[in-house]
């Protein structure tokens, strides 16, 4: 198996909110495809926050792509000039009002969201022993309700489909597989 060869990239982005590139690619068999569209959205950071009372902090917010109000974990794009960890810490504070340090982040793994058409990769972290110690600093497009549930209830919410955003569900499942004692 071989990777495709990118012959040409053209930025056809309709806006800063959704970058899109038109690729001309050569397949391993030599065939040329001149209209393969890809979104290079980049890295996302996601944090599974657990409070000192072992409550998982979730966020409920409107997501315009689906036109739905969804429950998920705090997350956002990697911020320019910041490491993944620093971006995760920023998102945690901005979305839910919790400050912590990088040494409290445990990397749970990566998730490819739609590798056929997007370069979006979610980097999942677990953070424990947290307290609400700051204020939310929401972006202009965010209206976030904070939800606190036991990890066991969050797992049930994934099972029932109440949490159905793929990277949030997978991040919770990764935490369950790596740290099952948290969910008892």
N, C-alpha and C positions, 0 to 999 in steps of 0.2 A: 504494500500500500504506500502511495506517495501523496504528499501534499500538493495542492493546486499551486500553480505559479501565477502570481499577480503581474499582469503585463502593464496595466494602467489603472490609476485611481483618480476619480473625479468627484469633487465635493459638490453634491446637489442638495445640500441641507436646506430645508424649507424655513428653519428658524434655529435660534440658539437652543431651544428646548428639545430639539430632536435632530441630532446630526445624522446625515445619511450620505454614504459614498456609493458611487456606481463603480464597480470593478469590471475590468476586462480580464478574464482568467483563462489560463490554459490548463485543461484537465490532464491527468497522467497519460491518457490515450492520445493526446495531441489536439483534441477538439477545443476550439475557442468559443467561449461564451462571453458576449460583450455587454450583457445587461444584468449582472448579478449585484443586487443591492444589499448593502450591509450597514448597520448602525454601530459606530465605534463608541458607544456610550461609556465604556470604561468600567472602572472598579466601583463597587458599592461596598459600604461597610454596614454591618448589622450587629446589634448587641442584644444578647439575651440577658436582661438585668434581673438580678435577684436581690431583694432587700434583706436587711438584717432579720426580718420576720419570715424569711423564705417565701416571699411573695414575688411572683413573676410580674414584671411591668410590661404591659402591652399598650399599644396605641390604636385608637379607632379614628380613621380619617377618610375623607373622600378622595378617591383616585379617579381622575378624569378619563384616563385611558379606557377603563371599564365602565365609567359612569356609576360606580358603586361606592358605598361606605363600607370599608373593610377593616378587619382587625389584623394587626401584624406586630412585629417587633420594631423598635426604633431603628431607623436606617437612613442612609443618604449616600450621595456620591462622595467619592474620595475628593477632598478639598485640595485645590491647587497649592502646591508647595508644602503640603503636609504628608506625613507618613500615613499608612493605613490605620495604625493605632491612634495617632493624633486625630485623624478624621473620625474614628469611632468614638473617641472621648468627646469630641465636639458635638457630634450628632446626639449622643446620650444627654448631654447638658441642654442642647438646643430644644430637643423634642420633649424631654420629660423632666428637666430640671434636676438632674443628678450629676454631680461632679465626682470623678474618681481619678485614679492615676493609671498609667500604662502597665505598671506591675500588677494591677488587678485584672487585666484582660487575659483571658485564656483563649487561644485560637482553637476554634472547633473545626475549621476546614473551609473549603471553597465550594461554591455552587455555580455551575454554568446555567444561566436562565433560559437562553434560546440560542445555542451555539451555531445554528444554521444561518441566522440572520443578524446576530448581535454579538458584540465582544463584551457584553455585560457579564461580569463575574462578581458574585456576592461573597464577601469575606466575613465569616461568622465568628463572633467572639462571645464568650461567657464572662460576665462580671458579677461578683458576689459581695455580700455584706454591704449593700448600698443603702444610702439614706437620701431622701429628698432634701438637698442642701443648696439649691440654686433656683433660679427662675427659668421658665421656658423662654426661648428666644426664637420664635417661629418665623419661617420664611413667609413672604407675602402670599404664597399659594397654600399655606398650611393652616388648618384648623383642627387641632388634635385634642381628643379626649383621652385621658390616661385611665387605664383599667389595671387593677391589681387582682391577680388570682393565684391560687396555689399552683405549683408546677404540675401536679396531678390533674387539676382542672384544665390547664392549658393543653396538656396532652389529650384530654378528652375532647377539647375544642377542635384539635387537629383531626382526631378520629371521626367526629361528627360532621366535619366540614364547616364548622363555624369559623375556623381559621383555615382559609383556602388559598392564601397568597403563597406561592410555591417556596420561595426562599425562607419565609418565616416558618412554614411547616417543617421544612427540611432542617433548619437550624435547631428547632425544638427537638426534632427526632434525633439529630446528631448529639445534642446534649444528653438526651435520655439514654442513648446507647453508650456514651462515654462515662456518664455520671448518673447511673440509675438511682443511687441513694437520694439524690435531690428530689426525685419524683415520688417518693414514698409518703 
